[in-house]
Amino acid sequence: MNCPQCQETVEETKGSSASPYINTYKCTKCGWRKLRCGNTSCDGYLESEEMGYPNTVRYNCVKCGWSGTGTRFS
């Protein structure tokens, strides 16, 4: 996958602070960081949406529409 900010190829790390099953994308050029989609057949990334509960957000994939709830990714 390419970084949506600078188009550089991103690194993928296994696991994340949100879930051991959701990987992390990171761009070494510009510092962009997001969670990879939880749908294993999709290489999109997740955007967070506030739910009104402390430290709980809904994650939505910008590519396939997959969604899930979890703790805030920092």
N, C-alpha and C positions, 0 to 999 in steps of 0.2 A: 504494500500500500504506500502511496505517496502522501506526504504532509499536505493538508489543505491550505496551509498558510504560505509555505515556501516551495512546495512541490518536490522536496528532497525525499528519498526513501526513508521510511521510519523503521526503528528497531522494535521488535516485539518481545516482551518479557513474559514468562509464564507466571500467572497469578497476579493478584493486585491486593490493595488494602480493602477493597470492597468484597472480594471473593477469591478463593484459591482457584476457582474454575473459570474466572474471567481474566483474560490477559490484558496487559498494558501496552499501548503504543507510545513511543517517545521519539521525537525528532531531535537528533543531536545537533542540527544546524541552528534551529530557532527556539528550541525548548518546548514546543507544543507537546502536550500530553493528554491522552484520553484512554478510556477503557475500550477494548475490542468488543464487538457485538457478541452476545451470548448465544446466538444462533451459529452453530459450528460450520454451516455452509455459507456464511456471510463474512466478508472481510471489512465491513463497515465499522464505525465507531459510535460510541454512546454519548448523547448529550443529556444532562441532568435537568429535571423539572421539579420545582419545589412542591411538596405535598401538604405542608402546613403542620407537620409533626417534627419534633426536634431530631436533627441529624438523619432524617429519612427523606430520600428522594426517589423519584421514578426515573429510570434510565430508558431512553428511547433511541433506537438505532436510526441514524440519518439515512441509511441505505435501504434496509428491508422492513423497517417498522417494528421490529422485535422490541418488547418492553419488559421491564422487571423493576422491582423495588429493592432498595438496599440502603446501606449507610453511605454517607457522603464520601466521595473519593477526593482525596487532597493531593 
